[in-house]
Each structure stands twice: as structure tokens, then as C-alpha cells.
Amino acid sequence: MRKIFLLIFCFIYMLGFLNLKAKTFTDKTQAIQEIPKAKINLEEAINISLERSPRLKAAEAQLAIGKANVITAKSRINPNLVSDNGLAEKTYRLGIEKTLELGSKRSKRIELAENNKKQIESEVSLLKLNLRTEVRQTYTALYVLQEKYKCFQNIIESTEKLLDIAVKREKSGATANLDTLQVEMVNLKAKNELENIGSQLIQAQNKLNAFFNQDLRTVLELENPNKLSIINTEAAQIGVTEQSPFTAAPIDDGIDTLINTALTKRPEMKINLNKQTGSVTELELAKANRIPNLSITLGPDLVLNNSGNNSTGIFIIGNMQLPLLYQGQGQIQAAKAKNTQFAKEKEDLINQISLEVSNAYNMLNANNAKLKRFETELNPKADIINEKSLRCFEEGKCPVFIPISAKQSLIDTRINYLNAIADYQNSISDLERALGDNHEK
């Protein structure tokens, strides 16, 4: 009897243990699946990336190194303790030797370290500028893919409704089976495109989450980067629900004004200026290093005489290197060569920046006009044609290829409209990058 009770007890215990393990596994699975959602706009996304980017934090850490190098450059040479003792002559000396740097070597080292620190600051600004560009482009790409996904979901729903109508008309003998097959083809193509966009969407979401330095599985809900407003219901049915006010970029300034602004603000120009200034300081330091330093030793002097008349006093020793062999010609020539190199690089930078600003300015104007045409003309007309052709087919006044053609035109218009949003945002990003505008105060 005891064995039976023991077996029953063990069986109940094992059931409880298995239930506990199953519950723990379920909880863990739910914890993985319950990913927090975050709804953000473009500017918030950029700010989050600037705050969390490990790449940017690593670059900013170099600023501390630059500051430390300035402190090192300000340091002076420690004095030496000198002891000179002669047993034969019974002479005892104990003094302090101090080396005096001549030729303003220390001030040149400080100036060079300060300039290197400024260069690091400019490189951090350049990284911020590039990061803003990358985040804007990634954000826009993800938003467009999300909208395309919604778009094809709605296309599938609308073509399935059209397919129901075609099937009913085929059964009644009003249309041929060919019409039904044509509608089915449109529906299947939309499903394939939905699968393709879905995989691209996951990759874009992972990339943006990587910029945020957070779990790649975090589901992000993005606002339209153009800060769009609600438009008509027909557009909403196809997955596009908002419209752009075209106020996101400074497109009214003249091209010459923009180029001058870019030449002033671009971090690359500041980096080049720092390099030129540094090469001049290196040249001055190399010339100063040709001047030998002066070492002076000073201290008490004690001489013990056999007669008992000891003498005391002070001793002074001066020491200076004769610059006969070392002239520092290699360092001088290298500094001159660097200065020439950086001056030539500046010329190339000016040409490159002028080209980038001009191209970005023109593309922004072109994409602005294209996006406006979609919103004011193409989208509304595609909606009207789609609605009228569907009604025409429902009433049996036109063959099925009419609403299919209209539906395909609507699809193309919506997809091209979303691509135009991406092109417009990328052109804003390109102009910001060309101008060197990283929104630093």
C-alpha cells in the first residue's frame, strides 16, 4: 500500500513539475513575442540615434584624449638633482639642474595640441552629419516600405472583391472565364509583391533599430517624414493616407548663397583648415627645435682643506648643445610638404562641395515638383479612373480589362508616389549633407 501511495505522489509531483516548466517556457516565449511598439517621427529618430549611437560615443571619447594631449603639451621639464663629490679634493656639491626650453617650443607644442583637439571636434561634427543623413534615408526607406506593404494589402482586398464580381458574372454567363483569370493574375502578383516587400521591410526595420542601439525586433511605427495630412478616402483605400506641405527644405535661397554657406559650415573644410594650421605650427616647431635648450645647475659648494680652513660657496654650471649635426631638416621639409598637400586638397574640396550643393539643390527642386504633381494631379485622377471603371464593370457596361487596367494604373501611381516621397526626403538629406547642416547650435 505504501508503494502505491509513493508512486501516486511521485506521479503528481512530476505532473506539477512539467506544468511549471511548460508555464516558464510559455512565459519566456510571450516575453520574446511581446515586443514594445514605438511611434516616432523623423526628427525624434535622428535625435535618438545621436544620443545612442556607439559609433558617435566612441568618436566623442576621442575629445577627452585631445584635451589630455593639451595638458601633456603644457607640462614642463622636471628639474634634476645633481651631486658632484670628489674624495681626492674633498669637494662636495649638491645642486638643482633646470633645463630652459628656448625658441618657444612649449608654446608651439600647446598650439599644435589645441589644433589637434579642434580637428577631433570637426571630425565628430562630420560623423554627426553623416549619421543624420543615414538615419533620414533609413527612416524614409522603412516608412515607404511600410506604406507599400499596406498598399498591397489593400490591393489584394480590392482585387478579391473584383474577383467575386467577376466570378458571379461568369456564373451568370455575362463574362468569360478569361476575365476571371485576368483578375486572379492581378491578385496573385500583388501577393507575391507583398511577400517581397515584407522581407525588405524586416531588413529596413533592423537597420533603423541598429541606429537606435536597441533590440532589432522592436516594431517601429513611423510618422510620414513629410508630416503629411489626411487626404481623400479613395487614396486611403489603397494605403496612402497623407499629403506633403512641401516645407521641409530651404529651396528659395540662391545657389551661390548656398555654396558660400556650405564652404563655411562643412566639417571637411574645418578639418582641412585645422590640418593647414597644424602643418604651419609643425613647421614653426621644427624650426624652434633647431635652437638648443639651456641647462643651468645651481647649488652649494663645500671644499674641505687639510689645514682646517674649509671654504663654502655656490656653484653655477651652464650647459648648451652645439647644433652642429642636427638641423631638423627632415621635419621642416615634411611640414612644408604637408602644408602644400592640404592647400591642394582645399581646392579640390571647394570644387567638390560646389558640385554637391548644385546637384542637391537642383534635385530637391525637381523632386519637390514631382511630389506636388502626384498629390495635386496624378493621385486624384487615378482614384477617379479606378472608381469609374469599377462601377462600369459592375453595371456590365465595359469588359474586365478596363477596371484591371485602371487598378494597375492606380497601383503604379501609388507606388511611384511613395517612391517620390523617398526621393524627396533623400534630396533633403543630400542638401543638408552638402550644406554641412547638422543642426548644431
Secondary structure, 3 states (H helix, E strand, C coil): CHHHHHHHHHHHHHHHHHHHHHHHHHHHHHHHHCCCEEEECHHHHHHHHHHHCHHHHHHHHHHHHHHHHHHHHHCCCCCEEEEEEECCCCEEEEEEEEEECCCCHHHHHHHHHHHHHHHHHHHHHHHHHHHHHHHHHHHHHHHHHHHHHHHHHHHHHHHHHHHHHHHHHHHCCCCCHHHHHHHHHHHHHHHHHHHHHHHHHHHHHHHHHHHHCCCCCCEEEECCCCCCEECCHHHHHCCCCEECCCCCCCCCCCHHHHHHHHHHHCHHHHHHHHHHHHHHHHHHHHHHCCCCCEEEEEEEEEECCCCCCCEEEEEEEEEECCCCCCCCHHHHHHHHHHHHHHHHHHHHHHHHHHHHHHHHHHHHHHHHHHHHHHHHHHHHHHHHHHHHHHHHHHCCCCCCHHHHHHHHHHHHHHHHHHHHHHHHHHHHHHHHHHHCCCCCC
